[in-house]
Amino acid sequence: MSDSSNVMPVQGAQASSPAAAPTRPLYWSVRRELWEHRWLYLVPLIAAGISVAAYVYYAAKHLTDRVAELPTLDPARQHLAVAAPYDYVAIALILTTIFVSAYYCLECLHGERRDRSILFWKSLPVSDLLTVASKAAIPFVVMPLITVAVVFAAHVAMLLFATLILWIGHAAASLPWTEVRLFSGQGVLVYGLVTLVIWLAPIYGWLTLVSAWAQRAPFLWAVAPPAAICLVEKLALGTSHFWSMLKFRLNGGFAQAFVMPDAALTAHERSGGQRMTPEQLTQVFNPVPDPGKFLASPWVWVGLAVAAALFALAVWLRRYRDPI
């Protein structure tokens, strides 16, 4: 008995080590966000269900005929005929994640002031820094993880349905499994999501700052200042540099994180610079991840610095803002 009594306090001390102490409040704060905002994972699940249902409808009507036509097509079109719907579903779910994350950032701090729950949460021994960090973890960590899991589940469901439909139609049921790069595609997806959230960090920081500051209509306050700057610059100087910067921040991350293969460049040159069809782009545009290029871009680090400043201001505002 004396030996066991001597061991138990040591085990308890190890369980409550200083290294684990800061992570437990953050962990439970993130869990609280998921409990209070169930739509964070319900919306991607609904979008995935709709996408899979649309694919099943398409596959039931056209997949067997498309597979029967494959021997007459070149290899690029063969891959396109089978694998393109999986890319479209992944893109749709990524866009869904961006909109869900942006809406959450705009709502997270404003909502707790609107329903006055901030009074309860401030009565707990949780700092404003930890609270804002738990909310920032949603778009930066939680939503990408949810997206990866949902996209993988959707792709597996699509493959199973495609296999069943082709088996019933007496076609090559194993073809989708050879054409769709399930696991390697997930690696590219993870890389793309990581670079995407890093690139969009200042956007998320700005929306969180507005959420902490606005008394009402946070969406209007998030949009009005950038729109006013663009309008004043256009009227006063006749330029649109700020608008170009915003567009670059919104949609320029892909070009920074990936490299276009020579085949895509050659096809673009042959088209005379004209816009190619989605089918042509899908055939030749197979982006190659380039983390070195992404990390070497100064705009990545400028964006992270701006995002850190915006989140720091959001922490300061939450400390002094009252309920609405």
Phi, psi and omega in degrees: 000323181292326179293316182294325179292333178283333183279322187301316178298326178295318178296320180295324178293323178291324182293330181252045181292153181300330182293327182275341186300313183292334185281332183294312176300321179295317179300311182288333175292320176294319177301322179298320179298320179290325177294319183280334183236072182295338181293346178300324177254341178289321181297312175299324179295319178294317178298320178294318178299318178295318180296317179294320178298319178296321178293319178299318178297316178296315183294321181296329183267327192233341191296316181299318178293322179295320179293324178294334180274352186302320181300338180272357184255158174284164185304323181296317179289329175297314179295320180298317184298329184263317192264340185302318179302328180291323176294320180297320179295317179298317179297318180298320181287327176295316177297321176300317179297320179298314181293320178296316180296318180296317179295320179297314179301323181286339186255336196300313183270332177289322183295321181288337173279327181292316180269006175064015176289347178298332178295321178290315184292328178286342176283348179273156180282059179232126185285163176296324178298316180293323179296312179294324178297320178294326178285324176292333179294338180295302179288333186272332185234306190292311183295319173300320178296318177298318181296316179300314181295318183290319179297317179297315179297319179296317179295319178296317178298319179296319179297319180294316178295318179297319178298316180296316181295318179291325178294319177294323180275009178057041177249184182287094186292336181274355185300314180302326182289335178273331183272328182269119180274086190295306187278319176294325176296326176294325177296317176296322179297315179299314178299315180297320180291321179297312179293328180294312182291328175294317181293324181271006183306314179294330176295313178296322178296318179296316180295322178293321177297316178297321178299324179283336187262318191294137174279325178204165179049060182297329179296319179296318180290335177285328185266324188298312181300313176298322179295321179294320178297317179298318181293315181295318179297319181293318182286323185275320186247344182074017180244172179220044182293320181294320178295321177296322178295319178296315179298320179296321180288329182282319187232012182266356183294327181298314181293334179280331186264340184234160177242134177279128180297162180299327180298320179292319179297318180297317180296321179294321178294321179294332180281000179071024181081000179284157180291129178274160179288158177303326180294317179295319179296319181295325181291318189256341186262089176248089191296144180250123178299138179223080181298329178298316178297320182295313182289337179279348181287125179295335181292334175297312184285327174297317178297319179294322178295316178297318179298317179299319179294319181293318178292325176297320175295323177296322176297315180296318180294319180298330182293331187243354181278143179261165175298153180281000000 
